[in-house]
Amino acid sequence: MISRAEFDRTLTYLDRTGIPADIEAKLADARVKDGCPRNLKARILLAGIMLCAQHRGTTVMTKVHRLLTTSLDARQQQLHGIRRPDGSTVTVRQLRYLFRLITDLYEHSTAYAPELDDITRAGRADVFQALLDALTGEARRHLRPASAYAVDETAIESAARGKRNNERAAQEEDRAAAGERGHIRVADRDARWGHKTKTYENQSGLIFGYQAVTFTRVAPVGGPAEPILCDRIALVPGNDNGAAATLDVLGGFGRAEQLPREVLVDRGFSQLGTEGWAAPLAALGVRQVFDLKVTDRGARPHPRDGYLMIDGQPYCPSIPEELIVIPRPVNLSAGKLPKHPTKEQKAEHDTRQRNIDEFNDAIATREQYRFAPVGRTKAGQQRWQCPARAGKVSCVGCPFSIDYPDTVARVEPADPANLPKACRQETITIRDDVDLKRRQEHPWGSPAWQASYSRRARAEGTHGILKASDSGAIRRGFTRYTGLVRTGIVLALAIAQSNLVMLTKWAIATNNHVDPLTTIDVTPRPFQELDPDDGTAGGLAPPAA
């Protein structure tokens, strides 16, 4: 059973977003005629989808219908227009029809709405993204704005089957994408083939469907714990890298509230290059934290100033060759041993720890050769000082550094009589757009970088929660609707319900009930609930005189 309190809590969450009222107003403006007065409101259908995602692990409309007509007591059903006075209930067909009316308000793809002009299409796309933002972001209403987000893509398989290695199917997909009608037999005209991470359950690295870009809240390093909330999503076809959608969502943050200071991304984003990702992100004023691919490692000498850019940071041109490319261990943590480890387990753990220690030692040694930041110019550009002048190494090209103690590393330039500009001047200015693709706040591999990057595990945790059977079950079959808009709406509703549940768990664990929704007891009652105020049966007090 779904208690009155739980259903009302979900309705309150939806009402706070303003989405149900907006939908009803748009349907009224469109003068939608469905043959008879519509007793069922959009908010009831959306709440049913949210609760079905949590309690049934699906958003299939037949299951939503069953939940609304069997898991709510009769009084609630009558109150919300689910059950009529004659005892009959709304039908599955009516639920589907109402859902289609709702999704048609936001449809903007060329495949499903070819009649739209470019301006109307772009406007609908913006309104649709605003819908996703409102549904998924409402749980953070009473929380402080997040300063950082873990951004990641997760595959959302279409309810339709895609055709592979079929030239005719590919042609039909192209026609659908162009908005052409006719004998198109592609079941999901917005979905595309894309890549996904192989799992134990699904050994395929391909999916037919979409990529959901998720924005998971993360706390500052050493800051208070944040609830595991997916504050924003963007849905793109399966073959889209998600960069443009991610930048659009970040731009929406800046228009609506405080823009996050940094994003933690995987190499799927960081490898997109300067023009497609790093430069637009820097233009927004957002830093990125990421791991480097092997192909992005190594030294890149500056042609004029002579310093070496290594892994996004400036270094002495005389740095030892073995410190330029430092092999990275597979994992930066050895993990925990079981309570009673075997000899093999202990040996494997010791090997992992040894590799990590060697990596950390090499990173610490390389730090001696890194230029030291010494403030910024009036234009905001970073100034750097040679490591010898900063007291980190001893160099024959820097006379006063020869008196440094023997514990300081010594370097010998190849041509002491012809030192580069970076070695001759007191400081040099390095523009922020130099090697922008690899630039990060903390040197790659350093303890500060490891502490910052480790927070990205939050994104994987969020995806695990969303795909668990008891908290969304977002995997193939969680909906039977196709198309980007319909899939996106049910996905956002499922994430909204997961956010509401995770927010409540966090509030209980931290005793932080700033959001009134977290104080509601949603435990099902063993009786029919009559009192809409507190969820308990009314009329138990003795009659007054």
Buried (B, 14 or more C-beta within 10 A) or exposed (E): EBBBBBBBBBBBBBBBBEBBBBBBEBBEEEEBEEEEEBEBBBBBBBBBBBBBBBBBBBBBBEBBBBBBBEBBBEBBBBBBBBBEEEEEBBEBEBBBBBBEBBBBBBBBBBBBBEEBEEEEBEEBBEBBBBBBBBBBBBBBEBBEEBBBBBBBBBBBBBBBEBBEEEEEBBEBBEBBBEBEEEEBEBBBBBBBBBBBEEEEEBEEEBBBBBBBBBBBBBBBEEEEEBBBBBBBBBBBBBEBBBBBBBBBBBEBBEEEEEBBBBBBBBEBBBBBEBEBBBEBBBEBEBBBBBBBEEEBBEBBEBEEBBBBBBBBBBBBBBBEEEBBEBEBBEEBEBEEEEEEEEEEEEEBBEEBBEBBEEBBEBBEBBBBBBBBBBEEEEEEEBBBBBBBBBEBBBBBBBEEBEEBEEEBBBBEBEEEEEBBEBBBBEBBBBEEEBBBBBBBEBBBBBEEBBEBBBBBEBBBEBBEBBBBEEBBBBBBEBBBBBBBBBBBBBBBBBBBBBBBBBBBEBBEEEEBBEBEBBEBEBEBBEEEBBEEEEBBEEEEEEEEE
